[in-house]
Amino acid sequence: MKERTGTRKETLVLINMENDEILSKFENTQSDDSINYDANLNDIVESAKVSGIRVVAIHNHPNGYPPTLDDCSSAYY
């Protein structure tokens, strides 16, 4: 991903599947092993839903760990 800074921080990116536009990017600046969700995450997802825009979420684990229970819960929510 072009926006990567070379850090070991986890990142979550929401991408509009219609035009590949990055809708939002969340990164924890305090810790390497979690994500800080911006307060407008739900607004972004809801707006896309209402507009009929398909969104893909991409989340990394630079430490190589598999998806966690929190990852699965967040994706479901």
DRENGUKE-316841 format. One record per residue: x, y, z of N, C-alpha, C in turn; residue in three letters. Coordinates in steps of 0.2 Angstrom, whole numbers, padded with zeros to 4 digits, always signed. Atoms other than C-alpha are relative to their C-alpha. Layout:
N
XYZXYZXYZAla;...
END
This chain:
77
+0004-0006+0000+0000+0000+0000+0004+0006+0000Met;-0004-0006+0001+0007+0017-0005+0001+0004+0006Lys;+0000-0004-0006+0003+0025+0011+0004-0002+0006Glu;-0004+0002-0005+0013+0014+0022+0006+0004+0002Arg;-0006-0004-0003+0026+0023+0033+0006-0004+0001Thr;-0005+0004-0002+0037+0008+0036+0000-0002+0007Gly;+0000+0001-0007+0032+0007+0054-0003-0007+0001Thr;+0002+0007-0002+0027-0009+0063-0007+0001+0003Arg;+0006-0001-0002+0010-0001+0067-0006-0004-0004Lys;+0006+0003+0003-0007-0010+0064-0003+0006-0004Glu;+0003-0005+0004-0017-0001+0051-0007-0003-0002Thr;+0006+0002+0003-0035-0002+0045-0002+0005-0005Leu;+0002-0005+0005-0040+0005+0029-0007-0002-0003Val;+0007+0001+0004-0058+0007+0021+0001+0002-0007Leu;-0001-0002+0007-0058+0007+0002-0007-0001-0003Ile;+0006+0000+0004-0072+0011-0009+0001-0005-0006Asn;-0002+0005+0005-0073-0005-0021-0002+0003-0007Met;+0002-0003+0007-0081+0006-0035+0005+0003-0003Glu;-0005-0004+0004-0067+0017-0038+0007+0000+0004Asn;-0007+0001-0004-0052+0011-0026+0002+0006+0004Asp;-0001-0006-0004-0054+0028-0016+0001-0003+0007Glu;-0001+0002-0007-0047+0026+0002-0005+0005+0003Ile;+0005-0004-0003-0062+0032+0012+0003+0002+0007Leu;-0003-0002-0007-0052+0032+0029+0005-0005+0001Ser;-0005+0004-0002-0037+0025+0037+0001+0001+0007Lys;+0000+0000-0007-0035+0021+0055+0007-0003+0002Phe;-0007+0003-0003-0018+0018+0064+0001+0003+0007Glu;-0002-0002-0007-0013+0018+0082+0006+0003+0001Asn;-0006-0003-0001+0000+0030+0086+0003-0001+0007Thr;-0002+0002-0007+0002+0024+0104+0003-0007+0001Gln;-0001+0007-0001+0004+0005+0102+0001-0003-0007Ser;-0001+0004+0006+0010-0007+0089-0005-0005-0001Asp;+0004+0006+0001-0003-0020+0092-0008+0001+0001Asp;+0007-0001+0000-0020-0012+0091-0002+0006-0005Ser;+0003-0005+0005-0031+0000+0080-0004+0005+0005Ile;+0004-0006-0003-0038+0017+0086-0005+0001-0005Asn;+0006-0001+0005-0055+0018+0077-0002+0007+0001Tyr;+0002-0007+0000-0059+0036+0073-0008+0000+0001Asp;+0007-0001-0002-0076+0042+0079-0005+0000-0006Ala;+0005+0000+0006-0083+0043+0062+0000-0006-0004Asn;+0000+0006+0003-0080+0025+0057-0007-0002-0002Leu;+0007+0002+0001-0098+0021+0059-0004+0004-0005Asn;+0003-0004+0005-0103+0036+0049+0002-0001-0007Asp;-0002+0002+0006-0092+0031+0035-0003-0006-0003Ile;+0003+0006+0002-0099+0014+0034-0007+0001-0001Val;+0008-0001+0001-0117+0019+0036-0001+0004-0006Glu;+0001-0004+0006-0115+0032+0022+0001-0004-0006Ser;-0002+0005+0005-0107+0019+0011-0006-0004-0001Ala;+0006+0004+0000-0122+0008+0015-0006+0003-0003Lys;+0006-0004+0003-0135+0021+0011+0001+0001-0007Val;-0002-0001+0007-0126+0025-0005+0000-0006-0004Ser;-0001+0006+0003-0125+0007-0010+0007-0001-0003Gly;-0007+0001+0002-0106+0008-0011+0003-0006+0004Ile;-0003+0006-0004-0097-0008-0007+0007+0002+0002Arg;-0007-0002-0003-0082-0006+0005+0003-0006+0002Val;-0004+0005-0002-0068-0017+0008+0005+0003+0006Val;-0005-0002-0006-0058-0016+0025+0006-0005-0001Ala;-0006+0004+0000-0040-0021+0025+0004+0002+0006Ile;-0003+0000-0006-0031-0024+0041+0006-0004+0001His;-0006+0004+0000-0013-0029+0044+0002-0002+0007Asn;-0003+0001-0006-0004-0037+0058+0008-0001-0002His;-0007+0000+0002+0015-0033+0055+0004-0005+0004Pro;-0004+0005-0004+0020-0045+0069-0001-0007-0003Asn;+0001+0006+0003+0013-0059+0058-0005-0004+0004Gly;+0005+0004-0003-0001-0065+0070-0006+0000-0004Tyr;+0006+0001+0004-0017-0072+0063-0005+0005+0002Pro;+0005-0005-0003-0033-0062+0065-0002-0003+0007Pro;+0002+0001-0007-0039-0061+0083-0007+0000+0001Thr;+0007+0000-0002-0056-0063+0091-0002+0007-0001Leu;+0002-0007+0001-0057-0044+0092+0000+0002-0007Asp;+0000-0001+0007-0053-0043+0073-0007-0003-0003Asp;+0006+0003+0003-0067-0055+0069-0007+0003+0003Cys;+0005-0004-0003-0079-0046+0081-0001+0007-0003Ser;+0000-0007+0003-0075-0029+0074-0003-0001-0007Ser;+0002+0001+0007-0077-0036+0056-0008-0001+0000Ala;+0007+0002+0000-0094-0043+0060-0005+0006+0002Tyr;+0004-0006-0002-0100-0027+0069-0001+0005-0006Tyr;
END
